[in-house]
Each structure stands twice: as C-alpha cells, then as structure tokens.
C-alpha cells in the first residue's frame, strides 16, 4: 500500500515538473444569447487571464464556431487532436468541458490521448483534468452530461415544433410574400406582406392565365425591381420554388416530403384551383423542354460574350401558299449572365459562316482526316462489292477533305454534323450573330 502511494506521488511530481504547452480552444455556443456562457472573444479573454495568473505557457489560440453535437464535424478541433498527436502541445485550455465535446466520439478521442500520455492536462476556468482515473472519470461524466442535454434539447425542440404545426403555425422563416409576426404572444404566426404578397399572387396568376414560364416571371420581377425582405432579387430557382410551394394556398407539409400536411392559420394568397393550374402549366413546360429535338450545333459552342452554353429553338412560319417553313435559331442560354446581348442566329446563316471558316483554316485544324479516310474506304468497298465498280486510287487521293467537311455541313445528318464540329481542334464561339474560332 505504501509502495503504491509513493508511486502515485512520484507520477504526480513528474506531471508537475513536465513542461505543458497549452492550446487555447474557444468555441461559440449554439445556445441562445440568454443562455450561452460567453462569446468566443470573451472566452479567450477570460482564459488568458487564468493563464497569466497561473503562469501557463499558451503556444496557440484556436477559434471555432462549428457545433460539437456530432463527432468529426469540427475541422479546428480535429486539427488540435492532430497537433497533440504530433507533440506540438500537450495541454488544452478551454472555458468548460462542453466546449471540447458534446458527443461520445470526440470525448473518447480526448481520453485516449490522455491514456497515451500525449495530452497531459485539460484546464478549464474552474477545473483541471489530468491523466488520473478519478479526473478522467469526472471529465467523461461532464461530457456525457452535455450530450444528454443535447439529446433532451433535440427531443424538446421536435416536440415543440410538432405542437406548433398541429396548431397551424409555420415554425420557420416566413416564405416570400409573408412576414413573421413580431409580437411575442403570436409567436410562429405569419401575416401577408403588404408590399410583396400581391406581387407573389400575380406571379401565380401570370403562369396560370397568361401561360408564362418561370423564366418569364423571373424577367418580369427584374423589370419591376422586386426585392426580398433581405433586399436581394429572387433567383430563377427561387421563383420556381415559390410557384411550387403549396403554403400560399393555406396548407403546408412539415417536415418536407414527410407526407404530414397541416391547415395553416395564415391567410392564403391564392386558391387551390389556381395553384393546381400553375402546376399543370409548369409540368407542360417541363415536358415540352424534355421533348426538344437534338439540334446539330448545341452543346458544341459557347457564348463569346459571357461564356454560357448555346441552345437552339425551332420556329415555324406559315407562308402565303399555305405551307409551313421551319427555322432553327441558336442563341446564348444566359446561364452565366441573364442580360447577355449575344443575339440569335439562324441555322442557315450559321452553316454559311462555318463553310467560310472551313475555307480559311488548315486541314489539321479540322481534325477529320481520319474520319474522312474511313468514309472513303467504306465508299470504295460499297462501289466495288455492290455496284461492281472499282474507284481509281488516284481519284481517292485527289478528293478534298474540306469538300467532305462542307458536304457534311450541308447534306449530313444531325449526328454527322455534330461529329464534324466536335472534331474541330479549335473552340467555336458565338457572339453578336458571328461565329469565331479560338
């Protein structure tokens, strides 16, 4: 017994004489302002006072705002553990044990470092933990208590949210067109935004009655300088999200895609009938876009002004003799700049410009010599085996690759035209109705 006591005293003296280099770790609390202990700056200020008072050697200060609820999701904390393993420091200075961990995984790694004697001491504002069984046990209890508080808080929050939605109250930030009620006695209630609500209603009406697309609605909102409550214009994706949100009819699903629907206490902006009409129109637009034909030169050119892709659209014009003529126009998708002034070019004009370019560039830049040779061999075999005519080898050599490329542009199939353009060694760009190679 006496020998064990002497051994423990010797171990404690070794720890006391060992130089401890501390890393000061401050993490922002995820709790509300009324309940959180201290801000990051306040934690650092208080712990530096402790370090100065007790003459602790602080070699680094680390700040982090990530939650400690889940293991492995704090990059700064992971960096600290890595540095402790590397021997950069062997002590951690922090405000409280729950700053280090509120989950079992991270807590286990900390204790494991203490077992390996790589982490000599963890010092908080009011406590100190070293590699002794009792102190490690206390550290694990405090860490487990923090995890228990997290778990209970999560259960309570979910129960509170469920109660609110069952009462018809929206438990999140009000969607565009509504405002969160600021009165404490009406928590979670939303009211119609008098400025934006009528415009949101018009968005639905224009799609349902005037057959507007989501992009046209987006352009209209830009024209009238529509801004959200945060002062920002709506993105196209947000416009489409609004048009697909049933909240504006007075009902909502919570959580999303859960199948749990609730009748809201908020005032509806539109009727269910109007909402259904909008969904039908958006579905028709989607099917129409999905059924687009494969055009010869789409996805093979870029906009020379903004760098977006080039899309195509087919138009039909009824002529005076009763027939209909088809026109294909190519233009910028405006994916990178909604206000791009690239302009549209008719496919006939596009092909005409490509023919001129073929005359001016070298055969090497065409990149189709191999394809041309394969075609000529295939044609020669066809002549000989089917028609019984052998093509003169001299004539084969004298045939022009550029003429072959021109033939493909004017007479080839959509697939052949696409293969030709994809073989060109230069990038093709469209700007102001003109084709250029880069």
C-alpha positions as CSV (number, residue, x, y, z in Angstrom):
1,X,0.0,0.0,0.0
2,X,2.8,2.4,1.0
3,X,4.6,1.5,-2.3
4,X,1.5,2.3,-4.4
5,X,1.2,5.7,-2.6
6,X,4.8,6.5,-3.3
7,X,4.4,5.5,-7.0
8,X,1.3,7.8,-7.4
9,X,3.1,10.7,-5.7
10,X,6.1,10.2,-8.0
11,X,3.8,10.2,-11.0
12,X,2.2,13.5,-9.8
13,X,5.5,15.1,-9.3
14,X,6.6,14.1,-12.8
15,X,3.5,15.7,-14.2
16,X,4.2,18.9,-12.2
17,X,7.7,19.1,-13.4
18,X,6.8,18.4,-17.0
19,X,6.6,21.5,-19.3
20,X,3.0,21.8,-20.5
21,X,2.4,23.7,-23.7
22,X,-1.3,24.7,-24.0
23,X,-3.5,25.3,-26.9
24,X,-6.4,27.7,-26.0
25,X,-9.6,26.5,-27.7
26,X,-12.6,28.7,-27.8
27,X,-15.9,27.5,-29.4
28,X,-19.0,29.5,-30.0
29,X,-22.1,28.3,-28.1
30,X,-25.1,27.2,-30.2
31,X,-27.5,28.1,-27.5
32,X,-29.5,31.3,-27.4
33,X,-27.9,34.6,-26.3
34,X,-29.6,34.5,-22.9
35,X,-28.2,31.0,-22.1
36,X,-24.8,30.8,-23.7
37,X,-21.9,31.1,-21.4
38,X,-19.6,33.5,-23.2
39,X,-18.8,34.6,-26.7
40,X,-15.5,33.4,-28.4
41,X,-13.7,36.7,-27.6
42,X,-14.9,36.7,-24.0
43,X,-13.8,33.1,-23.5
44,X,-10.3,33.9,-24.9
45,X,-10.1,37.0,-22.7
46,X,-11.1,35.1,-19.5
47,X,-8.8,32.1,-20.2
48,X,-5.8,34.3,-21.0
49,X,-6.3,35.9,-17.5
50,X,-6.2,32.4,-16.0
51,X,-3.1,31.6,-18.0
52,X,-1.4,34.8,-16.9
53,X,-2.4,34.3,-13.2
54,X,-1.2,30.7,-13.1
55,X,1.8,31.3,-15.5
56,X,0.6,28.8,-18.1
57,X,2.5,28.5,-21.4
58,X,-0.1,29.2,-24.1
59,X,1.5,28.5,-27.5
60,X,-1.5,28.7,-29.8
61,X,-5.1,30.0,-29.8
62,X,-7.8,28.3,-31.8
63,X,-11.3,29.6,-32.6
64,X,-14.3,27.6,-33.9
65,X,-18.0,28.1,-34.4
66,X,-19.0,24.6,-35.5
67,X,-21.4,22.6,-33.3
68,X,-19.9,19.9,-31.1
69,X,-23.1,17.8,-31.2
70,X,-21.8,15.4,-33.8
71,X,-18.4,13.6,-33.9
72,X,-15.8,14.6,-36.6
73,X,-17.6,17.8,-37.8
74,X,-15.2,20.4,-36.3
75,X,-12.2,21.0,-38.5
76,X,-10.4,23.2,-35.9
77,X,-10.9,20.6,-33.2
78,X,-9.6,17.8,-35.5
79,X,-6.6,19.9,-36.1
80,X,-5.9,20.3,-32.4
81,X,-6.1,16.5,-31.9
82,X,-3.7,16.1,-34.8
83,X,-1.3,18.6,-33.3
84,X,-1.4,16.9,-29.9
85,X,-0.6,13.6,-31.6
86,X,2.4,15.3,-33.3
87,X,3.6,16.7,-30.0
88,X,3.1,20.4,-30.8
89,X,1.3,20.9,-27.5
90,X,0.3,18.6,-24.6
91,X,-2.3,20.7,-22.8
92,X,-5.6,22.2,-23.7
93,X,-7.0,25.4,-22.2
94,X,-10.7,26.0,-22.6
95,X,-13.7,27.6,-20.9
96,X,-15.6,24.5,-19.9
97,X,-15.6,20.7,-20.7
98,X,-18.6,21.1,-23.0
99,X,-16.5,23.4,-25.2
100,X,-14.4,20.4,-26.1
101,X,-17.1,17.8,-26.7
102,X,-20.8,17.2,-26.5
103,X,-20.6,13.7,-28.1
104,X,-19.2,10.4,-27.2
105,X,-16.8,10.0,-30.2
106,X,-14.8,13.2,-29.6
107,X,-14.8,12.6,-25.9
108,X,-13.4,9.2,-26.3
109,X,-10.5,10.5,-28.5
110,X,-9.6,13.1,-25.9
111,X,-9.5,10.5,-23.1
112,X,-7.5,8.2,-25.4
113,X,-4.9,10.9,-25.9
114,X,-4.6,11.2,-22.1
115,X,-4.2,7.4,-21.7
116,X,-1.3,7.6,-24.2
117,X,0.2,10.5,-22.1
118,X,0.2,12.7,-25.2
119,X,-2.4,15.0,-23.6
120,X,-1.1,15.8,-20.1
121,X,-3.7,18.3,-18.9
122,X,-7.0,19.9,-19.8
123,X,-7.6,23.1,-17.8
124,X,-10.9,24.9,-17.7
125,X,-12.0,28.1,-15.9
126,X,-12.8,26.2,-12.7
127,X,-11.4,22.7,-13.1
128,X,-8.4,20.8,-14.1
129,X,-8.2,17.3,-15.6
130,X,-5.1,15.2,-15.7
131,X,-4.3,11.5,-16.5
132,X,-5.7,10.2,-13.3
133,X,-8.6,7.7,-13.1
134,X,-10.9,10.0,-11.0
135,X,-10.3,13.1,-13.1
136,X,-10.8,11.3,-16.4
137,X,-13.9,9.7,-15.0
138,X,-15.2,13.2,-14.0
139,X,-14.4,14.5,-17.4
140,X,-16.3,11.7,-19.1
141,X,-19.3,12.4,-16.8
142,X,-19.4,16.1,-17.6
143,X,-19.0,15.3,-21.3
144,X,-21.8,12.7,-21.1
145,X,-24.0,15.2,-19.3
146,X,-23.5,17.7,-22.1
147,X,-24.5,15.0,-24.6
148,X,-27.6,14.2,-22.5
149,X,-28.6,17.9,-22.5
150,X,-28.2,18.0,-26.3
151,X,-30.4,14.9,-26.8
152,X,-33.1,16.2,-24.5
153,X,-33.0,19.6,-26.1
154,X,-33.4,17.9,-29.5
155,X,-36.4,15.9,-28.3
156,X,-38.0,19.0,-26.7
157,X,-37.5,21.1,-29.9
158,X,-39.1,18.5,-32.1
159,X,-42.0,18.2,-29.7
160,X,-42.4,21.9,-29.7
161,X,-42.3,22.1,-33.5
162,X,-44.8,19.3,-33.8
163,X,-47.2,21.1,-31.4
164,X,-46.9,24.3,-33.3
165,X,-47.5,22.8,-36.8
166,X,-50.5,20.9,-35.4
167,X,-51.9,24.4,-34.3
168,X,-51.4,25.6,-37.9
169,X,-48.3,27.7,-37.1
170,X,-45.4,27.9,-39.5
171,X,-42.2,27.0,-37.5
172,X,-39.7,28.7,-39.7
173,X,-38.9,31.9,-41.6
174,X,-41.9,33.1,-43.5
175,X,-41.8,32.5,-47.2
176,X,-41.5,35.4,-49.6
177,X,-44.9,37.2,-49.6
178,X,-45.3,36.8,-45.9
179,X,-43.8,38.3,-42.7
180,X,-43.1,36.7,-39.4
181,X,-45.3,38.2,-36.6
182,X,-43.1,40.0,-34.2
183,X,-45.4,40.1,-31.2
184,X,-44.4,37.6,-28.6
185,X,-47.9,36.5,-27.9
186,X,-48.3,35.5,-31.6
187,X,-45.0,33.5,-32.0
188,X,-44.8,31.5,-35.2
189,X,-47.7,33.3,-36.8
190,X,-47.2,34.8,-40.2
191,X,-49.0,37.7,-41.9
192,X,-49.3,38.7,-45.5
193,X,-46.5,41.1,-46.6
194,X,-48.5,44.1,-47.9
195,X,-45.6,45.0,-50.3
196,X,-44.6,41.6,-51.7
197,X,-47.7,39.5,-51.1
198,X,-49.8,41.0,-54.0
199,X,-46.8,40.5,-56.4
200,X,-46.4,36.9,-55.4
201,X,-50.1,36.4,-56.1
202,X,-49.6,38.0,-59.6
203,X,-46.8,35.5,-60.2
204,X,-49.2,32.6,-59.9
205,X,-51.9,34.4,-62.0
206,X,-49.5,35.1,-64.9
207,X,-48.4,31.5,-65.1
208,X,-51.9,30.1,-64.8
209,X,-53.8,32.6,-67.1
210,X,-51.2,34.1,-69.4
211,X,-49.1,30.8,-69.6
212,X,-45.9,32.5,-68.6
213,X,-42.8,30.3,-68.0
214,X,-40.8,30.5,-64.8
215,X,-38.0,32.4,-66.7
216,X,-40.5,35.0,-68.0
217,X,-41.8,35.6,-64.4
218,X,-38.2,35.9,-63.3
219,X,-37.5,38.6,-66.0
220,X,-40.7,40.4,-65.1
221,X,-39.6,40.6,-61.4
222,X,-36.3,42.0,-62.5
223,X,-38.0,44.6,-64.6
224,X,-40.2,45.8,-61.6
225,X,-37.1,45.6,-59.3
226,X,-38.7,43.1,-57.0
227,X,-36.6,42.5,-53.9
228,X,-37.0,40.1,-51.0
229,X,-37.1,41.3,-47.4
230,X,-33.3,40.9,-47.2
231,X,-33.0,43.4,-50.2
232,X,-31.9,40.8,-52.8
233,X,-33.6,39.9,-56.1
234,X,-35.1,36.5,-56.5
235,X,-33.0,33.9,-58.3
236,X,-34.7,31.8,-61.0
237,X,-34.5,28.7,-58.8
238,X,-36.3,30.6,-56.0
239,X,-39.0,31.8,-58.4
240,X,-39.7,28.2,-59.4
241,X,-39.7,27.1,-55.8
242,X,-42.3,29.7,-54.9
243,X,-44.5,28.6,-57.8
244,X,-44.4,25.0,-56.5
245,X,-45.0,25.8,-52.8
246,X,-48.5,24.9,-51.5
247,X,-48.0,27.2,-48.5
248,X,-49.6,30.0,-50.4
249,X,-52.9,28.1,-50.6
250,X,-53.1,27.9,-46.8
251,X,-51.7,24.4,-46.3
252,X,-48.2,23.2,-45.7
253,X,-46.2,20.0,-45.3
254,X,-43.8,19.6,-42.4
255,X,-41.2,18.3,-42.4
256,X,-40.7,18.5,-46.2
257,X,-41.5,15.2,-48.0
258,X,-42.8,13.7,-44.8
259,X,-46.4,13.4,-46.0
260,X,-47.6,15.2,-42.9
261,X,-49.9,18.1,-44.1
262,X,-51.4,20.8,-41.9
263,X,-54.0,23.5,-42.4
264,X,-52.2,26.8,-41.6
265,X,-53.6,29.7,-39.6
266,X,-52.1,32.1,-42.1
267,X,-54.2,33.9,-44.8
268,X,-53.9,32.2,-48.2
269,X,-52.6,34.3,-51.1
270,X,-54.1,32.0,-53.8
271,X,-56.8,29.4,-54.2
272,X,-56.1,25.7,-54.5
273,X,-57.6,25.8,-58.0
274,X,-55.1,28.5,-59.1
275,X,-52.2,26.6,-57.6
276,X,-53.2,23.4,-59.5
277,X,-53.4,25.3,-62.8
278,X,-49.9,26.6,-62.2
279,X,-48.6,23.1,-61.5
280,X,-50.2,21.9,-64.8
281,X,-48.6,24.7,-66.7
282,X,-45.1,24.1,-65.2
283,X,-45.5,20.4,-66.0
284,X,-46.3,21.1,-69.6
285,X,-43.3,23.4,-69.9
286,X,-41.1,20.7,-68.4
287,X,-42.4,18.1,-70.8
288,X,-42.1,20.5,-73.7
289,X,-38.4,21.1,-72.8
290,X,-37.8,17.4,-72.3
291,X,-39.2,16.7,-75.8
292,X,-36.9,19.1,-77.6
293,X,-35.2,17.7,-80.7
294,X,-31.5,17.1,-80.9
295,X,-30.0,20.1,-82.8
296,X,-26.8,19.9,-84.8
297,X,-24.7,22.5,-83.0
298,X,-26.0,22.7,-79.4
299,X,-23.5,22.0,-76.6
300,X,-20.7,22.3,-79.0
301,X,-20.4,26.1,-78.9
302,X,-20.1,28.7,-76.2
303,X,-21.2,32.3,-76.0
304,X,-18.4,34.6,-76.9
305,X,-19.7,37.3,-74.5
306,X,-20.5,35.6,-71.2
307,X,-19.2,32.0,-71.6
308,X,-22.6,30.4,-71.3
309,X,-23.7,27.5,-73.5
310,X,-25.6,27.8,-76.7
311,X,-29.1,26.5,-77.0
312,X,-31.4,26.2,-80.1
313,X,-35.1,26.8,-80.7
314,X,-37.3,25.7,-83.6
315,X,-39.8,28.1,-85.1
316,X,-42.5,27.5,-87.7
317,X,-43.8,30.2,-90.1
318,X,-46.9,29.8,-92.2
319,X,-46.3,31.0,-95.7
320,X,-48.9,32.7,-98.1
321,X,-49.2,29.5,-100.1
322,X,-50.4,27.6,-97.1
323,X,-47.2,25.7,-96.4
324,X,-45.1,26.0,-93.3
325,X,-41.4,26.7,-93.2
326,X,-39.1,25.6,-90.3
327,X,-36.5,27.9,-88.9
328,X,-33.9,27.0,-86.3
329,X,-32.2,29.7,-84.2
330,X,-29.2,29.4,-81.9
331,X,-28.6,31.7,-79.0
332,X,-27.0,32.1,-75.6
333,X,-28.6,30.2,-72.7
334,X,-27.8,33.2,-70.4
335,X,-26.8,30.8,-67.7
336,X,-23.9,33.0,-66.5
337,X,-25.4,36.4,-67.5
338,X,-29.2,36.7,-67.7
339,X,-28.8,40.0,-69.5
340,X,-26.3,38.7,-72.2
341,X,-26.8,40.5,-75.5
342,X,-25.4,37.7,-77.7
343,X,-28.3,37.7,-80.0
344,X,-29.8,34.8,-82.1
345,X,-28.5,33.4,-85.4
346,X,-30.4,31.4,-88.0
347,X,-29.0,27.9,-88.6
348,X,-28.7,28.6,-92.4
349,X,-26.5,31.7,-91.5
350,X,-24.6,29.6,-89.0
351,X,-23.8,26.9,-91.6
352,X,-22.8,29.6,-94.1
353,X,-20.3,31.1,-91.7
354,X,-18.9,27.7,-90.9
355,X,-18.4,27.0,-94.6
356,X,-16.4,30.2,-94.9
357,X,-14.3,29.2,-91.9
358,X,-13.5,25.8,-93.4
359,X,-12.1,27.5,-96.5
360,X,-9.8,29.6,-94.3
361,X,-8.4,27.1,-91.7
362,X,-5.9,24.4,-92.3
363,X,-6.9,20.7,-92.7
364,X,-5.1,19.9,-89.5
365,X,-7.5,22.2,-87.5
366,X,-10.5,20.4,-89.0
367,X,-9.4,17.2,-87.2
368,X,-11.4,14.9,-89.5
369,X,-8.7,13.5,-91.8
370,X,-9.0,10.0,-90.1
371,X,-12.8,10.1,-90.3
372,X,-12.6,11.2,-94.0
373,X,-10.3,8.3,-94.8
374,X,-12.6,5.8,-93.1
375,X,-15.5,7.1,-95.1
376,X,-13.6,6.9,-98.4
377,X,-12.7,3.2,-97.7
378,X,-16.3,2.4,-96.9
379,X,-17.5,4.2,-100.1
380,X,-14.8,2.4,-102.1
381,X,-15.9,-1.0,-100.8
382,X,-19.6,-0.2,-101.5
383,X,-18.7,0.8,-105.1
384,X,-16.8,-2.4,-105.7
385,X,-18.9,-5.0,-103.8
386,X,-22.4,-3.7,-104.6
387,X,-22.0,-1.9,-107.9
388,X,-19.0,-3.8,-109.2
389,X,-17.1,-0.6,-109.9
390,X,-13.7,0.0,-108.6
391,X,-12.8,3.6,-107.7
392,X,-9.5,4.8,-109.0
393,X,-6.9,5.1,-106.2
394,X,-5.6,8.4,-107.8
395,X,-9.1,9.9,-107.6
396,X,-9.4,8.8,-104.0
397,X,-6.2,10.7,-103.1
398,X,-7.2,13.8,-105.1
399,X,-10.6,14.1,-103.2
400,X,-10.5,17.1,-100.9
401,X,-11.1,16.8,-97.1
402,X,-12.5,20.3,-97.0
403,X,-15.1,19.5,-99.6
404,X,-16.1,16.5,-97.5
405,X,-16.5,18.7,-94.4
406,X,-18.7,21.1,-96.5
407,X,-20.8,18.2,-97.7
408,X,-21.4,17.1,-94.1
409,X,-22.4,20.6,-93.1
410,X,-24.9,21.0,-95.9
411,X,-26.1,17.5,-96.5
412,X,-25.2,15.4,-93.4
413,X,-27.4,14.2,-90.7
414,X,-27.6,15.9,-87.3
415,X,-25.3,13.2,-85.8
416,X,-22.7,13.7,-88.7
417,X,-22.8,17.5,-88.2
418,X,-22.2,17.1,-84.5
419,X,-19.3,14.8,-85.1
420,X,-17.7,17.2,-87.5
421,X,-18.0,20.2,-85.1
422,X,-16.7,18.1,-82.2
423,X,-13.7,17.0,-84.2
424,X,-12.6,20.6,-84.8
425,X,-9.4,21.4,-82.9
426,X,-10.5,25.0,-82.1
427,X,-13.3,26.0,-79.8
428,X,-16.3,27.6,-81.6
429,X,-17.9,30.7,-80.0
430,X,-21.0,32.7,-81.0
431,X,-21.1,36.5,-80.3
432,X,-23.3,39.1,-81.9
433,X,-24.5,36.6,-84.6
434,X,-20.9,35.9,-85.7
435,X,-19.0,32.6,-85.4
436,X,-15.4,32.7,-84.3
437,X,-12.7,30.1,-83.6
438,X,-10.4,30.4,-80.6
